[in-house]
């Protein structure tokens, strides 16, 4: 089969109304309590907590996590005065479908990934804090 792994997708396809970041945290392996590493790059994985700006989004669809593989914690864009959350865009997004069998019936679920995070409309990716100096 030609398609394997994550499927590339545009940011606007996933978040047509935009997105807001709540924060970033490292993803740890449940069993070892060590940082979880990306299988392709070997880099640590970080989870950006995101609120979908779609007014029709409800329940679990309103808040999602987007994984980013990076050596250092990704830096979120600066806060915008008057807004309670930071508007963001993700670069090089991908969707990984999987079967979630944790409920009564198995269902298809999606894991979101990106290569970087930036302010909406900006051309440059936000570098991790350590590299920004």
N, CA and C atoms as an extended XYZ file, in Angstrom:
399
Properties=species:S:1:pos:R:3:atomname:S:1:resname:S:1:resid:I:1 pbc="F F F"
N         0.842       -1.174        0.000 N   UNK     1
C         0.000        0.000        0.000 CA  UNK     1
C         0.884        1.234        0.000 C   UNK     1
N         0.489        2.236       -0.777 N   UNK     2
C         1.291        3.441       -0.916 CA  UNK     2
C         1.232        4.340        0.308 C   UNK     2
N         0.092        4.404        0.995 N   UNK     3
C        -0.054        5.290        2.142 CA  UNK     3
C         0.205        4.492        3.420 C   UNK     3
N         1.199        4.907        4.167 N   UNK     4
C         1.506        4.282        5.450 CA  UNK     4
C         1.861        5.370        6.440 C   UNK     4
N         1.504        5.164        7.683 N   UNK     5
C         1.823        6.135        8.718 CA  UNK     5
C         0.876        7.316        8.702 C   UNK     5
N         1.390        8.443        9.161 N   UNK     6
C         0.572        9.654        9.277 CA  UNK     6
C         0.290       10.257        7.905 C   UNK     6
N        -0.886       10.858        7.773 N   UNK     7
C        -1.304       11.497        6.525 CA  UNK     7
C        -1.105       13.005        6.629 C   UNK     7
N        -0.329       13.612        5.731 N   UNK     8
C        -0.139       15.064        5.771 CA  UNK     8
C        -1.466       15.785        5.568 C   UNK     8
N        -1.657       16.868        6.303 N   UNK     9
C        -2.899       17.640        6.208 CA  UNK     9
C        -2.586       19.109        6.504 C   UNK     9
N        -3.305       20.004        5.838 N   UNK    10
C        -3.107       21.444        6.052 CA  UNK    10
C        -3.733       21.868        7.376 C   UNK    10
N        -3.120       22.849        8.026 N   UNK    11
C        -3.637       23.374        9.289 CA  UNK    11
C        -5.097       23.802        9.138 C   UNK    11
N        -5.427       24.501        8.065 N   UNK    12
C        -6.780       25.006        7.840 CA  UNK    12
C        -7.814       23.908        7.628 C   UNK    12
N        -7.375       22.726        7.246 N   UNK    13
C        -8.294       21.603        7.104 CA  UNK    13
C        -8.691       21.079        8.477 C   UNK    13
N        -7.733       21.029        9.396 N   UNK    14
C        -7.993       20.531       10.752 CA  UNK    14
C        -8.680       21.593       11.598 C   UNK    14
N        -8.224       22.840       11.494 N   UNK    15
C        -8.751       23.939       12.297 CA  UNK    15
C        -9.198       25.086       11.378 C   UNK    15
N       -10.310       24.933       10.647 N   UNK    16
C       -10.716       25.984        9.708 CA  UNK    16
C       -11.070       27.315       10.372 C   UNK    16
N       -11.413       27.302       11.655 N   UNK    17
C       -11.741       28.530       12.382 CA  UNK    17
C       -10.583       29.013       13.253 C   UNK    17
N        -9.442       28.346       13.165 N   UNK    18
C        -8.289       28.704       13.970 CA  UNK    18
C        -8.190       27.864       15.228 C   UNK    18
N        -7.133       28.109       15.994 N   UNK    19
C        -6.884       27.344       17.208 CA  UNK    19
C        -6.179       28.220       18.235 C   UNK    19
N        -6.348       27.838       19.494 N   UNK    20
C        -5.724       28.550       20.605 CA  UNK    20
C        -4.955       27.560       21.472 C   UNK    20
N        -3.775       27.955       21.930 N   UNK    21
C        -2.959       27.087       22.776 CA  UNK    21
C        -3.203       27.411       24.243 C   UNK    21
N        -3.305       26.347       25.038 N   UNK    22
C        -3.409       26.494       26.488 CA  UNK    22
C        -2.051       26.320       27.147 C   UNK    22
N        -1.210       25.455       26.575 N   UNK    23
C         0.103       25.201       27.148 CA  UNK    23
C         0.781       24.040       26.448 C   UNK    23
N         2.019       23.766       26.866 N   UNK    24
C         2.813       22.667       26.312 CA  UNK    24
C         3.364       21.863       27.473 C   UNK    24
N         3.358       20.518       27.325 N   UNK    25
C         3.925       19.659       28.359 CA  UNK    25
C         4.613       18.473       27.708 C   UNK    25
N         5.624       17.916       28.373 N   UNK    26
C         6.281       16.730       27.815 CA  UNK    26
C         5.346       15.525       27.912 C   UNK    26
N         5.479       14.619       26.965 N   UNK    27
C         4.723       13.367       27.005 CA  UNK    27
C         5.640       12.329       27.632 C   UNK    27
N         5.175       11.703       28.696 N   UNK    28
C         5.994       10.693       29.364 CA  UNK    28
C         5.421        9.306       29.125 C   UNK    28
N         6.321        8.333       29.065 N   UNK    29
C         5.922        6.941       28.911 CA  UNK    29
C         5.271        6.484       30.205 C   UNK    29
N         4.086        5.919       30.109 N   UNK    30
C         3.320        5.522       31.289 CA  UNK    30
C         4.078        4.514       32.159 C   UNK    30
N         4.752        3.551       31.536 N   UNK    31
C         5.429        2.491       32.284 CA  UNK    31
C         6.776        2.923       32.852 C   UNK    31
N         7.595        3.598       32.031 N   UNK    32
C         8.954        3.934       32.464 CA  UNK    32
C         9.051        5.292       33.150 C   UNK    32
N         8.036        6.131       32.981 N   UNK    33
C         8.018        7.503       33.518 CA  UNK    33
C         9.107        8.384       32.894 C   UNK    33
N         9.666        7.935       31.780 N   UNK    34
C        10.684        8.707       31.068 CA  UNK    34
C        10.029        9.397       29.879 C   UNK    34
N        10.687       10.408       29.306 N   UNK    35
C        10.102       11.088       28.149 CA  UNK    35
C         9.833       10.098       27.013 C   UNK    35
N         8.661       10.229       26.401 N   UNK    36
C         8.328        9.390       25.262 CA  UNK    36
C         9.046        9.950       24.040 C   UNK    36
N         9.633        9.064       23.235 N   UNK    37
C        10.391        9.481       22.065 CA  UNK    37
C         9.629        9.169       20.788 C   UNK    37
N         9.784       10.049       19.810 N   UNK    38
C         9.173        9.854       18.505 CA  UNK    38
C         9.858        8.677       17.815 C   UNK    38
N         9.082        7.760       17.261 N   UNK    39
C         9.637        6.556       16.633 CA  UNK    39
C        10.434        6.865       15.377 C   UNK    39
N        10.086        7.919       14.660 N   UNK    40
C        10.787        8.266       13.424 CA  UNK    40
C        12.078        9.045       13.665 C   UNK    40
N        12.033       10.028       14.571 N   UNK    41
C        13.181       10.925       14.754 CA  UNK    41
C        13.998       10.634       16.003 C   UNK    41
N        13.411        9.937       16.974 N   UNK    42
C        14.099        9.699       18.243 CA  UNK    42
C        14.068       10.901       19.174 C   UNK    42
N        13.378       11.976       18.774 N   UNK    43
C        13.293       13.185       19.599 CA  UNK    43
C        12.181       13.052       20.629 C   UNK    43
N        12.300       13.770       21.753 N   UNK    44
C        11.223       13.761       22.748 CA  UNK    44
C         9.923       14.325       22.166 C   UNK    44
N         8.799       13.799       22.645 N   UNK    45
C         7.490       14.270       22.201 CA  UNK    45
C         6.906       15.258       23.211 C   UNK    45
N         6.287       16.303       22.689 N   UNK    46
C         5.635       17.343       23.486 CA  UNK    46
C         4.181       17.428       23.061 C   UNK    46
N         3.291       17.700       23.986 N   UNK    47
C         1.866       17.837       23.687 CA  UNK    47
C         1.446       19.285       23.890 C   UNK    47
N         0.885       19.872       22.842 N   UNK    48
C         0.333       21.218       22.924 CA  UNK    48
C        -1.168       21.053       23.145 C   UNK    48
N        -1.674       21.577       24.271 N   UNK    49
C        -3.113       21.554       24.550 CA  UNK    49
C        -3.760       22.660       23.725 C   UNK    49
N        -4.755       22.280       22.921 N   UNK    50
C        -5.345       23.189       21.948 CA  UNK    50
C        -6.860       23.266       22.126 C   UNK    50
N        -7.381       24.466       21.984 N   UNK    51
C        -8.831       24.667       21.917 CA  UNK    51
C        -9.163       24.999       20.467 C   UNK    51
N       -10.082       24.224       19.896 N   UNK    52
C       -10.538       24.466       18.535 CA  UNK    52
C       -11.465       25.681       18.558 C   UNK    52
N       -11.207       26.665       17.695 N   UNK    53
C       -12.023       27.878       17.658 CA  UNK    53
C       -13.338       27.693       16.908 C   UNK    53
N       -13.603       26.505       16.408 N   UNK    54
C       -14.854       26.229       15.691 CA  UNK    54
C       -16.027       26.353       16.663 C   UNK    54
N       -16.955       27.262       16.421 N   UNK    55
C       -18.089       27.422       17.346 CA  UNK    55
C       -18.999       26.198       17.390 C   UNK    55
N       -18.931       25.321       16.394 N   UNK    56
C       -19.748       24.109       16.367 CA  UNK    56
C       -19.100       22.933       17.097 C   UNK    56
N       -17.817       23.042       17.441 N   UNK    57
C       -17.117       21.940       18.129 CA  UNK    57
C       -17.699       21.766       19.527 C   UNK    57
N       -17.921       20.528       19.912 N   UNK    58
C       -18.502       20.215       21.216 CA  UNK    58
C       -17.734       19.085       21.889 C   UNK    58
N       -17.842       19.022       23.199 N   UNK    59
C       -17.285       17.912       23.971 CA  UNK    59
C       -15.803       17.706       23.748 C   UNK    59
N       -15.432       16.455       23.498 N   UNK    60
C       -14.021       16.099       23.321 CA  UNK    60
C       -13.420       16.755       22.091 C   UNK    60
N       -14.230       17.098       21.109 N   UNK    61
C       -13.713       17.714       19.893 CA  UNK    61
C       -13.270       19.157       20.126 C   UNK    61
N       -13.723       19.801       21.201 N   UNK    62
C       -13.380       21.196       21.475 CA  UNK    62
C       -11.936       21.360       21.947 C   UNK    62
N       -11.432       20.371       22.656 N   UNK    63
C       -10.074       20.431       23.194 CA  UNK    63
C        -9.302       19.199       22.740 C   UNK    63
N        -8.160       19.411       22.099 N   UNK    64
C        -7.340       18.308       21.602 CA  UNK    64
C        -5.878       18.555       21.963 C   UNK    64
N        -5.071       17.525       21.758 N   UNK    65
C        -3.626       17.655       21.942 CA  UNK    65
C        -2.958       17.431       20.594 C   UNK    65
N        -1.969       18.240       20.285 N   UNK    66
C        -1.184       18.081       19.071 CA  UNK    66
C         0.240       17.772       19.511 C   UNK    66
N         0.787       16.657       18.996 N   UNK    67
C         2.133       16.222       19.372 CA  UNK    67
C         3.170       16.848       18.448 C   UNK    67
N         4.282       17.281       19.076 N   UNK    68
C         5.413       17.824       18.332 CA  UNK    68
C         6.675       17.115       18.823 C   UNK    68
N         7.467       16.598       17.881 N   UNK    69
C         8.759       15.992       18.220 CA  UNK    69
C         9.821       17.089       18.141 C   UNK    69
N        10.504       17.352       19.257 N   UNK    70
C        11.523       18.405       19.289 CA  UNK    70
C        12.493       18.139       20.434 C   UNK    70
N        13.733       18.538       20.246 N   UNK    71
C        14.756       18.352       21.277 CA  UNK    71
C        14.397       19.118       22.549 C   UNK    71
N        13.880       20.343       22.368 N   UNK    72
C        13.522       21.201       23.498 CA  UNK    72
C        12.047       21.575       23.406 C   UNK    72
N        11.496       21.972       24.513 N   UNK    73
C        10.082       22.339       24.581 CA  UNK    73
C         9.764       23.445       23.570 C   UNK    73
N         8.775       23.222       22.698 N   UNK    74
C         8.388       24.273       21.753 CA  UNK    74
C         7.899       25.522       22.488 C   UNK    74
N         8.267       26.679       21.956 N   UNK    75
C         7.861       27.949       22.532 CA  UNK    75
C         6.593       28.434       21.841 C   UNK    75
N         5.598       28.747       22.638 N   UNK    76
C         4.348       29.260       22.078 CA  UNK    76
C         4.505       30.719       21.694 C   UNK    76
N         3.705       31.202       20.734 N   UNK    77
C         3.734       32.622       20.381 CA  UNK    77
C         3.375       33.489       21.588 C   UNK    77
N         3.712       34.750       21.500 N   UNK    78
C         3.398       35.693       22.576 CA  UNK    78
C         1.889       35.809       22.777 C   UNK    78
N         1.501       36.156       23.993 N   UNK    79
C         0.090       36.385       24.295 CA  UNK    79
C        -0.399       37.601       23.517 C   UNK    79
N        -1.684       37.616       23.218 N   UNK    80
C        -2.302       38.740       22.525 CA  UNK    80
C        -3.177       39.471       23.541 C   UNK    80
N        -2.910       40.775       23.779 N   UNK    81
C        -3.719       41.516       24.745 CA  UNK    81
C        -5.212       41.424       24.417 C   UNK    81
N        -6.000       41.182       25.447 N   UNK    82
C        -7.442       41.105       25.282 CA  UNK    82
C        -7.977       39.723       24.963 C   UNK    82
N        -7.083       38.762       24.697 N   UNK    83
C        -7.521       37.392       24.434 CA  UNK    83
C        -7.131       36.487       25.600 C   UNK    83
N        -7.998       35.565       25.992 N   UNK    84
C        -7.672       34.689       27.119 CA  UNK    84
C        -6.700       33.571       26.760 C   UNK    84
N        -6.551       33.259       25.453 N   UNK    85
C        -5.665       32.189       25.009 CA  UNK    85
C        -4.786       32.689       23.872 C   UNK    85
N        -3.705       31.951       23.598 N   UNK    86
C        -2.771       32.330       22.539 CA  UNK    86
C        -3.215       31.760       21.189 C   UNK    86
N        -3.490       32.603       20.190 N   UNK    87
C        -3.796       32.075       18.862 CA  UNK    87
C        -2.537       31.437       18.278 C   UNK    87
N        -2.701       30.282       17.638 N   UNK    88
C        -1.553       29.574       17.080 CA  UNK    88
C        -1.910       28.946       15.743 C   UNK    88
N        -0.869       28.564       15.011 N   UNK    89
C        -0.968       27.726       13.825 CA  UNK    89
C         0.115       26.675       13.945 C   UNK    89
N        -0.155       25.510       13.388 N   UNK    90
C         0.841       24.441       13.375 CA  UNK    90
C         1.406       24.298       11.976 C   UNK    90
N         2.682       23.930       11.905 N   UNK    91
C         3.350       23.705       10.634 CA  UNK    91
C         3.486       22.210       10.379 C   UNK    91
N         3.375       21.853        9.118 N   UNK    92
C         3.556       20.468        8.667 CA  UNK    92
C         2.729       19.498        9.504 C   UNK    92
N         1.427       19.731        9.527 N   UNK    93
C         0.542       18.864       10.311 CA  UNK    93
C         0.346       17.515        9.620 C   UNK    93
N         0.047       16.518       10.455 N   UNK    94
C        -0.262       15.175        9.963 CA  UNK    94
C        -1.297       14.558       10.887 C   UNK    94
N        -2.117       13.690       10.320 N   UNK    95
C        -3.150       12.989       11.075 CA  UNK    95
C        -2.836       11.500       11.030 C   UNK    95
N        -2.828       10.864       12.202 N   UNK    96
C        -2.582        9.428       12.284 CA  UNK    96
C        -3.855        8.757       12.785 C   UNK    96
N        -4.583        8.032       11.900 N   UNK    97
C        -5.769        7.321       12.371 CA  UNK    97
C        -5.374        6.077       13.161 C   UNK    97
N        -6.186        5.732       14.162 N   UNK    98
C        -5.962        4.504       14.937 CA  UNK    98
C        -7.301        4.026       15.480 C   UNK    98
N        -7.329        2.796       15.955 N   UNK    99
C        -8.552        2.239       16.519 CA  UNK    99
C        -8.518        2.436       18.026 C   UNK    99
N        -9.503        3.150       18.552 N   UNK   100
C        -9.640        3.370       19.994 CA  UNK   100
C       -10.642        2.341       20.509 C   UNK   100
N       -10.130        1.361       21.260 N   UNK   101
C       -11.010        0.311       21.771 CA  UNK   101
C       -11.198        0.407       23.277 C   UNK   101
N       -11.084        1.630       23.812 N   UNK   102
C       -11.218        1.820       25.254 CA  UNK   102
C       -12.674        1.952       25.711 C   UNK   102
N       -13.594        2.123       24.775 N   UNK   103
C       -15.012        2.267       25.122 CA  UNK   103
C       -15.774        0.976       24.890 C   UNK   103
N       -17.091        1.101       24.837 N   UNK   104
C       -17.944       -0.069       24.600 CA  UNK   104
C       -17.719       -0.661       23.212 C   UNK   104
N       -17.575        0.226       22.230 N   UNK   105
C       -17.351       -0.215       20.857 CA  UNK   105
C       -16.080        0.413       20.325 C   UNK   105
N       -15.281       -0.354       19.580 N   UNK   106
C       -14.099        0.266       18.952 CA  UNK   106
C       -14.533        1.346       17.971 C   UNK   106
N       -13.736        2.403       17.868 N   UNK   107
C       -14.027        3.487       16.930 CA  UNK   107
C       -12.721        3.995       16.349 C   UNK   107
N       -12.813        4.631       15.208 N   UNK   108
C       -11.640        5.238       14.596 CA  UNK   108
C       -11.399        6.581       15.289 C   UNK   108
N       -10.181        6.799       15.742 N   UNK   109
C        -9.797        8.064       16.369 CA  UNK   109
C        -8.581        8.605       15.608 C   UNK   109
N        -8.173        9.830       15.925 N   UNK   110
C        -7.086       10.465       15.204 CA  UNK   110
C        -6.100       11.098       16.170 C   UNK   110
N        -4.821       10.909       15.897 N   UNK   111
C        -3.760       11.565       16.638 CA  UNK   111
C        -3.214       12.663       15.733 C   UNK   111
N        -3.098       13.880       16.266 N   UNK   112
C        -2.604       15.016       15.490 CA  UNK   112
C        -1.141       15.266       15.800 C   UNK   112
N        -0.363       15.515       14.767 N   UNK   113
C         1.062       15.819       14.914 CA  UNK   113
C         1.399       17.061       14.097 C   UNK   113
N         2.499       17.697       14.473 N   UNK   114
C         2.991       18.848       13.722 CA  UNK   114
C         4.499       18.923       13.891 C   UNK   114
N         5.140       19.663       13.003 N   UNK   115
C         6.594       19.853       13.106 CA  UNK   115
C         6.952       21.110       13.864 C   UNK   115
N         6.006       22.041       13.956 N   UNK   116
C         6.281       23.291       14.646 CA  UNK   116
C         5.012       24.052       14.947 C   UNK   116
N         5.167       25.104       15.748 N   UNK   117
C         4.050       25.964       16.128 CA  UNK   117
C         4.488       27.409       15.906 C   UNK   117
N         3.535       28.249       15.463 N   UNK   118
C         3.854       29.647       15.186 CA  UNK   118
C         2.627       30.507       15.428 C   UNK   118
N         2.822       31.820       15.397 N   UNK   119
C         1.708       32.758       15.495 CA  UNK   119
C         0.959       32.737       14.164 C   UNK   119
N        -0.364       32.908       14.182 N   UNK   120
C        -1.128       32.909       12.936 CA  UNK   120
C        -0.620       33.957       11.958 C   UNK   120
N        -0.470       33.555       10.707 N   UNK   121
C        -0.043       34.483        9.679 CA  UNK   121
C         1.443       34.767        9.631 C   UNK   121
N         2.211       34.293       10.628 N   UNK   122
C         3.654       34.548       10.602 CA  UNK   122
C         4.322       33.519        9.708 C   UNK   122
N         5.402       33.917        9.088 N   UNK   123
C         6.107       33.006        8.193 CA  UNK   123
C         7.086       32.103        8.911 C   UNK   123
N         7.623       32.558       10.021 N   UNK   124
C         8.677       31.799       10.697 CA  UNK   124
C         8.124       30.942       11.828 C   UNK   124
N         8.730       29.782       11.978 N   UNK   125
C         8.374       28.883       13.057 CA  UNK   125
C         8.957       29.414       14.358 C   UNK   125
N         8.249       29.181       15.462 N   UNK   126
C         8.741       29.572       16.781 CA  UNK   126
C         9.781       28.557       17.216 C   UNK   126
N        10.970       29.026       17.483 N   UNK   127
C        12.035       28.129       17.927 CA  UNK   127
C        11.877       27.817       19.398 C   UNK   127
N        12.371       26.656       19.831 N   UNK   128
C        12.349       26.365       21.251 CA  UNK   128
C        13.105       27.441       22.025 C   UNK   128
N        12.755       27.657       23.275 N   UNK   129
C        13.315       28.726       24.105 CA  UNK   129
C        14.842       28.685       24.131 C   UNK   129
N        15.424       27.512       24.238 N   UNK   130
C        16.876       27.383       24.345 CA  UNK   130
C        17.572       27.851       23.077 C   UNK   130
N        16.930       27.652       21.910 N   UNK   131
C        17.539       28.024       20.641 CA  UNK   131
C        17.274       29.471       20.251 C   UNK   131
N        16.363       30.142       20.957 N   UNK   132
C        15.951       31.496       20.571 CA  UNK   132
C        16.980       32.560       20.921 C   UNK   132
N        17.945       32.258       21.756 N   UNK   133
C        18.912       33.258       22.223 CA  UNK   133
C        19.837       33.736       21.144 C   UNK   133
